[in-house]
Amino acid sequence: MKINIQGSVYNVEMLKMEGTQAQVKVNGEVFDVNIENAFAPQSIQASNNSQPVANSQVVNEPVSKPQAVAQDTTDFMQGNYKFLSPLPGIILSINVNVGDKVASGQKLVVLEAMKMENNITSDVEGVVTAIKIAKGDAVMEGDILVEIVTEN
């Protein structure tokens, strides 16, 4: 992923993570970092303080279940939900087809991001009306993955 810190762009790759310890590559240089407070905005403390990334702020938001997002209030009132990619990644699998009835909590898509598999699940019951991606597609944060309409 790319991170912009005060106008400077850094290419960041998560190499491994165990608990609060992680190893990241920033612009080709490897850092061992400690991630504090995993469920809130957090500070990353790098062992090599020569890079500005040492004091950057990142937000660790759950990626396994993005919110269903309606494009406008009319869509929302009519029960039309668009499930968006929570972060950039590659589509590993699509677990539903157009016309399928889905239950709340059902897995829709598996997204690989930062070498981790993220299950994208529905938080509504309804029928799949559109699938906007294909297996192997690269998606960006905010891209529409699946559309579902709830039964009224």
C-alpha positions in Angstrom: 0.0 0.0 0.0 1.0 3.6 -0.3 1.0 5.9 2.7 1.3 9.7 2.3 2.9 11.4 5.4 3.1 15.1 5.2 3.5 15.1 1.4 6.0 12.2 1.2 4.7 9.0 -0.3 6.0 5.7 1.2 5.4 2.2 -0.3 4.6 -0.1 2.7 4.3 -3.8 2.7 3.3 -5.9 5.7 5.8 -8.9 5.8 4.6 -10.6 9.0 2.6 -10.0 12.1 2.4 -11.8 15.4 0.3 -10.2 18.1 1.5 -6.6 18.4 4.8 -7.3 16.7 5.1 -6.8 13.0 7.7 -6.6 10.3 7.1 -4.1 7.5 9.0 -3.0 4.4 9.0 0.8 3.8 10.4 1.9 0.5 12.5 -1.3 0.4 13.8 -1.1 3.9 12.6 -3.6 6.6 11.5 -2.4 10.0 10.4 -4.3 13.1 7.5 -2.4 14.6 5.3 -2.6 17.7 1.6 -1.9 17.1 -0.1 -0.4 20.2 -3.8 -0.4 21.0 -5.0 -2.7 18.1 -8.6 -1.4 18.0 -8.0 2.4 18.0 -5.9 4.8 16.1 -2.4 3.7 16.9 1.2 4.8 16.9 3.8 2.7 15.2 7.2 2.7 16.8 9.9 1.6 14.4 13.2 0.1 15.5 15.0 2.3 12.9 14.0 5.9 13.6 15.6 7.3 10.4 12.3 7.0 8.5 9.3 9.5 9.1 7.0 6.5 9.3 8.2 5.9 12.9 5.7 8.4 14.3 2.9 8.1 11.7 -0.7 7.5 12.7 -2.6 4.6 11.2 -6.1 3.4 11.8 -6.7 -0.3 12.3 -10.3 -0.8 11.3 -11.9 -4.3 11.1 -11.6 -5.4 7.5 -13.5 -8.7 7.7 -17.0 -7.1 7.5 -17.5 -3.7 5.8 -20.7 -1.9 6.3 -23.4 -2.2 3.6 -23.4 1.3 2.0 -26.3 2.7 0.2 -25.5 5.1 -2.6 -28.2 7.6 -1.6 -31.1 7.7 0.8 -33.5 6.5 -2.0 -31.5 3.3 -2.4 -31.3 2.8 1.4 -35.1 3.3 1.8 -35.7 0.8 -1.0 -33.4 -1.8 0.7 -30.5 -1.6 -1.9 -27.1 -2.3 -0.4 -23.7 -2.0 -2.0 -20.9 -3.8 -0.2 -17.6 -2.0 -0.7 -14.0 -3.1 -0.5 -12.6 -2.0 2.9 -9.1 -1.7 1.5 -7.1 -2.4 -1.7 -6.5 -6.1 -2.5 -7.1 -9.0 -4.8 -10.3 -11.0 -5.1 -9.6 -14.6 -4.1 -13.1 -16.0 -4.3 -16.7 -15.0 -4.8 -19.0 -17.1 -2.7 -22.4 -16.0 -4.1 -24.1 -15.7 -7.5 -26.6 -13.2 -8.8 -30.1 -14.3 -7.6 -28.8 -16.1 -4.5 -30.6 -15.5 -1.3 -28.1 -14.5 1.4 -28.4 -14.5 5.2 -26.9 -12.0 7.6 -23.4 -13.1 8.3 -23.0 -15.1 5.1 -19.6 -14.9 3.4 -19.9 -13.0 0.1 -16.2 -12.5 -1.0 -12.7 -13.4 0.1 -10.3 -10.5 -0.4 -6.5 -10.8 0.0 -4.9 -7.7 1.3 -1.5 -7.3 2.8 -1.0 -11.1 2.5 -4.0 -11.7 4.7 -7.4 -13.2 3.7 -10.4 -11.1 4.6 -13.9 -12.5 4.6 -16.4 -9.9 3.3 -19.8 -10.9 4.8 -23.3 -9.6 4.5 -24.9 -7.8 7.4 -28.4 -8.0 5.8 -30.7 -10.7 4.5 -31.7 -10.3 0.9 -31.0 -11.3 -2.7 -27.8 -10.7 -4.7 -28.6 -8.4 -7.6 -25.2 -7.7 -9.0 -21.6 -8.9 -8.6 -19.2 -6.1 -9.8 -15.9 -8.1 -9.5 -14.4 -11.3 -10.8 -11.9 -13.7 -9.2 -8.4 -12.3 -9.5 -9.5 -8.7 -9.9 -7.5 -6.0 -8.2 -9.8 -3.7 -6.3 -9.3 -0.4 -4.5 -10.8 0.8 -1.2 -14.4 1.8 -1.8 -14.9 -0.3 -5.0 -18.3 -1.9 -5.2 -18.0 -5.7 -4.8 -21.6 -7.0 -4.4 -25.1 -5.5 -4.5 -27.9 -6.9 -2.4 -31.6 -5.9 -2.2 -33.5 -6.7 0.9 -36.9 -8.3 0.7 -39.6 -6.0 2.1 
